[in-house]
Amino acid sequence: MEIKYIRCPKCEVALQVKNSSGERVKPIRCPKCGASLLVMFNNTKEGQEDTQKPSPDAGETRFAGGMGMSDFCIMCGEKKYSLQKGSNVVGRLAEGSGANVMIQTSDPYMSRRHAVITVIQLQDGTLKVVITNGRNKNKTFVNGNALEEGDSVVLSVGDKIQMGKTIMKITNQKY
């Protein structure tokens, strides 16, 4: 039996999902908010338990297909900013910024081209989201950890990103 630990992208409750029937994709419903989720499994052999048991806060959450061009987004306050497949340059909304995801903020510590968030479609159809810190005077933080210039980190739904003094969260628009 394979076990995955994930967080619901809608209500952020920690979930333990068991795959006793060896399914590649298992549909589940969040017991707290009722959101429908599809969870990808590695298809370990029957009777063989997945020994990796990270905490719900660790590792990356990969959801099954159906995620198109703008299903992942950044939440900043109540505003959603869509992420496209490929590179998304994230920065402060300003004339001539060059960012394709411009965050509406008056934060002078957030650069006009602060970081790049790349949405990659893997061979199995799932999407992986990676953030890379840009060249700027002020660092990017992921869940409180500073990224140095050129560092890349795989993001999961619910991760908190700080650029300057602006705090955002990775989420899924469907929920």
N, C-alpha and C positions, 0 to 999 in steps of 0.2 A: 504494500500500500504506500502510495506517495502522498505526502502531506505538504501543503503550501501555506505559508503565513502571509497574508496580505492585509491591506487597509482598504476599506470601502472608499472610493474616490468621492462619494457624495457626502457621507456623514463622518468619515475617518475612523469608524469603529474597526478594531483589530479583528480579523477573521482567521480561523483555522479551517482550511478546506481539505477534506480527505478525498482521495481518488481510489476507492477500493475496487472499482470495475475496470481500471486501466484505460480510461478515456483520455484522448489527447486534449480535448477541449471540454470543460465541464461547466454547464450553465448553473449559476447559483442565484439566490435572492438574498440580499442583505437582511438579516433578521431585525435590524434596528430601523432602517429607512425604507426597506422594500425595493431598493434599486436592483435591477437585473444586471448581472455581471457574467462574463465569460472568462474562465480562468484557464490558462495554458498549463499543461503538464508535460513532463519529460518522457512519459510512458515507460516508467520502470517496470520490470517484469513482475507478474503476479506473485505475491508473497514476499517481494523484496521491498523493504521499507526505505524510503529516501532518508539518508542519515543526516542531511543538512537540515537543521531546525533553527533558522535564524529567528531573532525576535521580530515582531511585526514592524519595527522601525528600521530593520536592516535589509540590505539587498535591494534588488530592483523588482518592481512589479511589472510584469508584462501581460497585457491583455490580448485576447484573441482578436482576429480580423475584424473587419467592419469599420476600422478607424481610418477615416479619409484624410483629406487635406487639412482640415482644421478641427479635428476632434480634441487634440491637446491644446491647452491654452494656459496663459499666465493670468492669475487673478491678482489684481492690485486694488485693494479696497473692495468695492462692489463691481468694478469694471473688469471685463474679460478681454484679453488680447489673444487672438488666434495665432497658433503656430502652424506653419506649413511644413510639408515634408521637405527635407533639405535644410539649408542654413537659414537661420533667422537672426539677424543682427538686432540686438535689443539695446535701446538707449532712451534717453530723455527726449521728450517731444521738444524740438527746437528747429528753427529754420536751417536748412542745409545739413541736418544731422546725418543723413545717409543710412540711418537705421530703417529696417522695414517693419520693425515692431517698436513703435514710439510710445513710451509710457508717459501719460499726462501727469506730470509732477512738477513742483517748483523746487525740488531738491537740487541744489547746486553741486552736491557731491556725486550725483549720478551723471556719468558721462553721456555724451550724445551717441556714442558707439561703445557701450560699456562691456558687453559680452556677446557671445554667439551661442545660440541654442540650436542644435541640429537634431532633426527628427529623421531617424533612419529606419527604413523598412527592411527587416531581416528576411532571410530566405523562407522561413516558415510563416511569413505573413504578419508577424507581430511587429510592433514598433518599439524602438528604443530611443530615448531622449537623452542627449548629452549636452552639457554646458561647458564652454571653454571661456576662460577669462581673457578679456582683451587687453590692449595696451592702454592703461589709464592710471591716473594717480591714485584712485581709490579702488580698493579691492572689491571683489565679489565674494560673498559668503554663501555657502550652501549648508543649511541646518547649523549655522553658527561657526562653520569651519571655513577659514580663508583660503581662497584659491590664489596661487601665484600666477604670474604671467605665463600663459601657455598651458596651465593645468586644465585637465578635462575630467569631469565627473559624470557618471551615469545618474540620471534623475529618476525618481519615482513619483507617482501621483501623491500629492500631499507634502512634498519637499518644500521647504521655505528657502527662498533666495533673497539675499539682500544686496542691492546695488546702491552704493552711497548710503543714504539713510532710508531709502525706499525698500519696503519689504513686500515680497510677492510670494505666490504659491503656485506650484504646478498642479493643474487639475484637468479633468476631462469634461468637455462641454456637454456631453450627453447626460450628465448627472447634475 
